[in-house]
Amino acid sequence: MIYIPKRVLFEEKSLDYPIGKNLYKIFNNKDTEIHILKSNRVTQIPGDSPLNQYVEGKNSLVIRVRKNQEFQSCKPSAHYQLPLLSGCAGKCEYCYLNTRFGNKPYTTIYVNVDDILQKVKSYIEERKPELTLFEAAATSDPIPFEQYTGSLRKAIEFIGNEEMAKLRLVTKFSQIDSLLGIKHNGRTTIRFSINSKKIIDEYEHGTSSLKDRIDASKRILDDGYNIGFIIGPIIIYENWKNNYLTMLNELRDRLGQEIDSKISFEVISHRFTTAAKNKILEIFPNTTLPMTEEGRKYKYGQFGYGKYVYEKDSLEDMKLFFKDNIKTLFPKGEIEYII
């Protein structure tokens, strides 16, 4: 699953940096629209309907210099976001980012990576002797764009030389080979978001297949990285338990019957907000995502807004199913979060 944008928009100053120059060279030799931004506004992305705007946004890259020096916090999973880019090539119907990036959800790539990594260094120094954790995929999936930028590889090697820092990221993509054989020094955790084949096929458009994600995770594991899996959003449907058990068995078989490495798991049930539901129905009017409020419980989240979650009995059944099967199939596996 190779990401190729339809258009690339360059902030003028981005062309003063090696990544910006390289991206311009790459895409100027392809059948790609090239635009030079004269201001901070992005007006060159077309679209005359919610679906068309969404698709055109997903097909667009904006190349910028990151001006804001401060990083956003990333509680509870890390201390700070690592802002190499913002956006995602995937078109998952349930994604919470559908309500965050506007009607035309383009991806922004930042070219001043050395500046960003120097800020990483300053945060590490400020927090010493405490360990500082960074998340590279809080509002993005950097893997599809790594073939063009090399930014993530550079960040992994940078963190690899910092004894008081660790890095983590999550992906639905399998193009990780450029991250192999580098000096990560075990300081980066790469997690793969996985789901049953049915959910991936129906709702996770434009992403790598379950098989390809699992194969990529095996290569990452063999290269000495810390590894984890986010299973979710778990959706209850006819035969869901058999489908998810098949997924877990496939993962165990591909990683090896006897897994010595510690593997982390996060198990997350499907939930939705009213705003997300309305946005999803605008973009995917024929979606079959289960977003009926009946049969759900309304729950206020930590960020002050409410969401619809599965009822207590369903969640308990889900929790027991995954706890038992992960413990059986992955005796050294650690469930960091469930439901």
C-alpha positions in Angstrom: 0.0 0.0 0.0 2.1 2.9 -1.3 0.8 6.4 -0.7 1.1 8.7 -3.8 -0.5 12.1 -3.4 -2.5 13.8 -6.1 -1.1 17.3 -5.1 1.6 18.7 -2.9 1.6 22.2 -1.6 4.8 23.8 -0.4 5.2 26.7 2.0 7.9 28.8 0.3 10.3 28.5 3.3 10.1 24.7 3.3 12.1 24.7 0.1 15.1 26.0 2.1 15.4 22.7 3.9 16.8 19.4 2.6 13.5 17.5 3.1 11.5 20.2 1.3 14.0 20.3 -1.6 13.9 16.5 -1.9 10.1 16.4 -1.8 9.9 19.0 -4.5 12.4 17.1 -6.6 10.5 13.8 -6.1 7.0 15.1 -6.9 8.0 17.5 -9.6 9.0 14.5 -11.6 5.7 12.7 -11.1 2.2 13.3 -12.4 1.5 15.4 -9.3 0.1 18.9 -8.9 2.7 21.2 -7.4 1.6 24.5 -5.6 3.7 27.1 -3.8 1.7 28.6 -0.9 1.9 32.4 -0.7 0.3 32.5 2.8 -0.6 30.1 5.6 -4.0 29.4 4.0 -4.5 26.3 2.0 -7.1 27.0 -0.7 -6.0 24.8 -3.6 -7.8 21.6 -2.5 -11.0 21.2 -4.5 -14.3 19.5 -3.5 -18.0 20.1 -4.0 -19.4 17.5 -1.6 -18.4 16.2 1.9 -17.1 12.9 0.3 -15.3 14.7 -2.5 -13.6 17.2 -0.1 -12.6 14.3 2.2 -11.0 12.3 -0.7 -9.3 15.3 -2.2 -7.9 16.2 1.3 -6.6 12.7 1.8 -4.9 13.0 -1.6 -3.0 16.2 -0.6 0.2 16.9 1.2 1.2 20.3 2.7 4.9 20.8 3.3 5.7 23.4 6.0 8.2 24.7 8.5 7.0 24.0 12.0 7.0 27.4 13.8 5.5 26.5 17.2 8.4 25.4 19.3 6.3 23.9 22.1 5.1 20.3 21.9 1.6 19.3 23.0 1.2 17.0 25.9 0.2 13.4 25.2 -1.3 12.1 28.5 -1.6 9.4 29.6 0.5 7.4 27.1 3.5 9.8 26.9 4.7 13.1 28.1 4.8 14.8 24.7 3.8 14.4 21.2 6.6 14.3 18.7 5.3 16.5 15.8 7.1 15.2 12.7 3.8 15.4 10.8 0.1 15.7 11.2 -2.5 13.6 9.4 -3.0 10.1 8.0 -3.2 8.4 4.7 -5.8 5.9 5.9 -9.5 6.4 5.4 -10.9 4.6 8.3 -14.6 5.2 8.7 -14.6 5.3 12.5 -11.5 7.5 12.9 -11.8 10.3 15.6 -9.5 12.4 13.4 -12.5 12.9 11.1 -13.7 15.5 13.5 -10.3 17.2 13.9 -8.9 18.0 10.5 -11.8 19.8 8.9 -13.6 19.0 5.7 -10.4 18.5 3.7 -8.1 16.4 5.9 -4.7 16.9 4.3 -1.5 15.7 5.8 1.1 18.3 6.9 4.8 17.3 6.8 7.3 19.4 8.7 10.7 19.9 7.1 12.7 21.4 10.0 13.4 18.1 11.7 16.7 19.2 13.3 14.9 22.0 15.1 12.2 19.6 16.3 14.8 17.1 17.6 16.6 19.9 19.4 13.4 20.7 21.2 13.2 17.0 22.1 16.6 17.3 23.6 15.6 20.4 25.7 12.5 18.5 27.1 14.8 15.6 28.0 17.2 17.9 29.8 14.4 19.7 31.6 12.9 16.5 33.0 16.2 14.8 34.1 16.6 12.6 36.1 13.1 11.5 35.1 12.6 9.5 31.9 10.8 11.4 29.1 8.4 9.6 26.8 7.5 10.8 23.3 4.6 9.7 21.0 5.2 10.0 17.3 1.7 9.1 16.1 -0.7 11.0 18.4 -2.5 12.8 15.4 -0.8 10.9 12.6 0.4 7.7 11.1 4.0 8.5 10.0 4.8 5.2 8.2 3.2 5.9 4.8 5.2 9.1 4.5 8.5 7.8 5.7 9.5 6.7 2.2 9.6 10.4 1.3 11.0 12.0 4.4 13.1 9.7 6.5 12.1 11.8 9.5 11.0 8.9 11.7 14.2 7.0 11.1 16.2 10.1 12.1 14.1 10.5 15.2 14.4 6.9 16.2 18.2 7.1 15.9 18.2 10.4 17.9 16.2 8.8 20.7 18.4 5.8 20.5 21.3 7.9 21.8 19.3 9.4 24.7 19.4 7.3 27.8 16.6 9.3 29.5 14.1 9.1 26.6 11.9 6.7 24.9 9.8 6.9 21.7 6.6 5.1 20.7 4.3 5.1 17.7 1.4 3.1 16.2 0.6 2.3 12.6 -1.8 0.5 10.3 0.8 0.3 7.6 3.5 -2.2 6.8 6.2 -0.2 5.0 8.7 -0.4 7.9 11.8 -1.8 6.1 13.7 1.6 6.2 13.5 1.4 10.0 15.3 -1.9 10.1 19.0 -2.2 10.8 19.3 1.2 12.4 20.7 2.1 15.9 17.4 2.3 17.8 19.1 0.7 20.9 15.7 -0.7 22.1 14.4 2.8 23.0 11.5 2.8 20.5 8.3 0.8 20.7 6.5 0.2 17.5 2.9 -0.8 17.9 0.6 -2.1 15.2 -3.1 -1.4 15.2 -4.9 -4.7 14.2 -8.5 -5.8 13.9 -10.4 -8.7 12.5 -10.2 -9.2 8.8 -13.8 -8.3 8.4 -13.4 -4.9 10.2 -10.3 -4.0 8.3 -11.9 -4.9 4.9 -15.1 -3.0 5.6 -13.9 0.1 7.5 -10.2 0.6 7.3 -9.9 1.8 3.7 -6.5 2.5 2.2 -4.5 0.7 4.9 -2.4 -2.4 4.9 -4.0 -5.9 5.2 -4.0 -7.8 8.5 -1.5 -10.2 7.0 0.9 -7.5 5.9 0.7 -5.7 9.3 1.5 -9.0 11.1 4.4 -9.7 8.7 5.7 -6.2 9.3 5.5 -6.7 13.1 7.5 -9.9 12.8 10.3 -8.0 11.0 10.2 -5.3 13.6 10.3 -7.9 16.4 13.3 -9.7 14.8 15.1 -6.3 14.6 15.1 -5.9 18.3 12.4 -3.2 18.7 10.0 -3.2 21.5 6.6 -4.3 20.0 3.0 -3.9 20.8 -0.5 -4.3 19.4 -3.6 -2.1 19.7 -6.6 -4.3 19.0 -9.5 -2.0 18.2 -11.9 -0.6 17.8 -13.5 -3.9 18.8 -17.0 -4.1 17.2 -19.6 -6.6 18.2 -21.2 -8.4 15.3 -22.3 -11.9 14.4 -19.5 -14.3 14.9 -17.1 -11.6 16.2 -15.5 -13.9 18.8 -14.5 -16.5 16.2 -13.1 -13.7 13.9 -11.1 -12.1 16.6 -9.8 -15.5 17.8 -8.7 -16.2 14.3 -6.8 -12.9 14.3 -5.1 -13.7 17.6 -4.1 -17.2 16.4 -2.7 -15.7 13.1 -0.6 -13.3 15.1 0.7 -15.9 17.5 1.5 -18.3 14.6 3.4 -15.7 12.6 5.4 -14.4 15.5 6.3 -17.9 16.6 4.9 -20.5 18.9 7.4 -19.7 21.6 7.6 -15.9 22.0 10.3 -14.9 24.5 9.9 -11.1 24.0 7.5 -9.1 26.0 4.6 -7.9 23.9 2.2 -5.2 25.0 -1.5 -5.1 24.1 -4.1 -2.4 24.3 -7.7 -3.6 23.8 -10.2 -0.8 22.9 -13.9 -1.2 22.3 -15.8 0.8 19.7 -17.3 4.1 20.9 -18.5 7.2 19.1 -19.6 10.8 19.9 -22.5 12.6 18.4 -20.2 14.9 16.5 -18.2 11.9 15.1 -21.4 10.1 14.0 -22.7 13.2 12.1 -19.3 13.7 10.4 -19.0 10.0 9.5 -22.5 10.0 8.0 -21.6 13.0 5.9 -18.6 11.4 4.4 -19.8 7.8 4.4 -23.6 8.0 4.1 -23.9 4.2 3.4 -21.7 3.2 6.3 -22.7 0.0 8.2 -20.8 1.1 11.4 -23.0 0.4 14.4 -23.8 3.9 15.6 -27.3 3.5 17.0 -27.6 5.1 20.4 -30.1 2.4 21.6 -28.2 -0.4 23.2 -25.3 1.9 24.2 -24.5 3.7 27.4 -23.7 7.5 27.4 -20.4 8.1 29.2 -18.5 11.3 29.9 -14.9 11.1 28.9 -11.8 12.6 30.5 -11.8 15.5 28.0 -15.2 16.8 29.0 -17.4 15.4 26.2 -19.7 12.4 26.1 -19.5 9.3 24.0 -21.6 6.2 23.4 -20.0 3.0 24.6 -21.2 -0.6 24.7 -23.4 -1.6 27.7 -21.7 -3.0 30.8 -22.6 -6.7 30.1 -21.2 -6.5 26.6 -18.0 -4.8 27.8 -17.5 -7.4 30.5 -18.0 -10.2 27.9 -15.5 -8.5 25.6 -13.0 -8.0 28.4 -13.1 -11.6 29.6 -12.8 -12.9 26.0 -9.6 -10.9 25.3 -8.0 -11.4 28.7 -8.4 -15.2 28.5 -7.2 -15.6 24.9 -4.3 -13.2 25.2 -3.1 -14.9 28.3 -3.4 -18.3 26.7 -1.8 -17.5 23.4 0.8 -14.9 24.6 1.8 -16.0 28.1 4.4 -13.2 28.4 2.1 -10.7 26.9 1.1 -7.6 28.9 -2.3 -6.0 28.6 -1.6 -2.3 29.3 -5.2 -1.2 28.7 -8.4 -3.1 28.1 -11.8 -1.8 27.0 
